[in-house]
Amino acid sequence: MPGLFDEFRLKGVTLRNRIAVSPMCQYSAIDGMPTDWHFVHLGARAVGGAGLVCVEATGVTPAGRISPGCTGIWSDAHGHAFARITKFVKGQGAVPGIQLAHAGRKASAQRPWEGDAHIPPEQGGWEILGPSAVAFGGNLPIVPRAMTKADIHATSVAFADAAERALEAGFEWLELHFAHGYLAHSFFSPLSNVRTDEYGGSMVNRARFLTETLAAVRKVWPDHLPLTARLSVEDYAPGGVTLDDSIALAKLLKAGGLDMIDVSMGFNVPDVSGIPWAPGFLAPASERLRREAGIPTSVGWLILEAQQADDIVRREQADFVMLAREMLRDPNWPYHAALALSRDNPQSLLPVQYARVARR
Ligand SMILES: Cc1cc2nc3c(=O)[nH]c(=O)nc-3n(C[C@H](O)[C@H](O)[C@H](O)COP(=O)(O)O)c2cc1C
């Protein structure tokens, strides 16, 4: 049974271990362009020994950004700006990935440290789109404009164009953000999609924007590079997405050429009370989806300790773990995990410049 420090191969790409840096918005882009902050943030975690370093939710259109500080990849110039980062990440032995996103009805929001609320039009906010004219609520109260079929089609095309730019920029791993209440998840969840056309109603109809977007991306993203999607496998809200729904969706996406599911949860409605917060609480859901849909998975949420991460991999609950906040606390988490698990040669997780002198 492979463990945390065994390689993971998917299509033509091999991760040096089963530790990934989960996508994390930094709200530090300028007009969608990644900045030196992104170079250092992502570069430091590649230096720290992770197998996969995934860039944050990156807007496929300007209106698809969560906040004015979010990265985007809607022009070739944006793609070129990422190339410096992918080159450095690869040079450190990590695989560079990017998460492509459209924020839907949660777009046009302030940076979290500026309030995290919708930005009204008179303060520079932009038009918000969604499957239906149903607001998220809470601090994101603006009612989205229900997308026309032309909007829906154009957005799938924007994902495909973004994928082409990501490839050109040197990314070797592509994740479609179909989670966290953003546009794709809001199409799939009956809580936010009340359409009566072929994009609403039945499970297959609610999945249609996702399957069409996948099909568009699959045409341009090469077969030898992994194509994954992040799903919120549970809404944890009455009438919302359940794990059974997500397993059915994963089967559809797999049939459409998806290589892996990144298992996440929630955030399509505010003030949810039923999330069973505990270390590694999503691992059982990942295990079930992995087994029943027959597709590799990664999983995140409150994976804090090396032993816990190793157990998740060894028990085949997921093929690898996605770490977010722990990676912020400690960019060298992989090295410290290797020490904690008494692995031989932990200094191999450090860059050559550090290894000889920094090991303990
Ligand atoms: C600062 C921050 C930004 C995040 N941005 C994203 C994002 O861009 N895309 C995404 O799918 N998840 C995002 N997340 C969620 C994380 O990827 C991760 O799934 C979540 O934090 C749970 O993992 P953890 O318990 O290891 O932090 C973000 C989390 C944090 C803390």
The ligand as a Gaussian input file, in Angstrom:
#p B3LYP/6-31G(d) Opt

LIG

0 1
 C       -6.742000      31.652000       2.473000
 C       -7.520000      30.545000       1.824000
 C       -7.880000      30.654000       0.491000
 C       -8.566000      29.616000      -0.143000
 N       -8.822000      29.706000      -1.491000
 C       -9.312000      28.627000      -2.141000
 C       -9.368000      28.592000      -3.562000
 O       -8.911000      29.503000      -4.256000
 N       -9.902000      27.505000      -4.144000
 C      -10.380000      26.448000      -3.405000
 O      -10.861000      25.486000      -3.986000
 N      -10.296000      26.436000      -2.073000
 C       -9.754000      27.480000      -1.425000
 N       -9.597000      27.430000      -0.076000
 C       -9.928000      26.184000       0.636000
 C       -8.678000      25.332000       0.764000
 O       -8.163000      24.951000      -0.503000
 C       -8.932000      24.079000       1.594000
 O       -9.798000      23.211000       0.913000
 C       -9.524000      24.389000       2.969000
 O       -8.831000      25.457000       3.592000
 C       -9.460000      23.155000       3.881000
 O       -8.155000      22.684000       4.040000
 P       -7.299000      22.983000       5.371000
 O       -8.112000      22.445000       6.527000
 O       -6.006000      22.229000       5.139000
 O       -7.102000      24.459000       5.463000
 C       -8.930000      28.465000       0.588000
 C       -8.594000      28.370000       1.937000
 C       -7.874000      29.378000       2.555000
 C       -7.481000      29.217000       3.998000

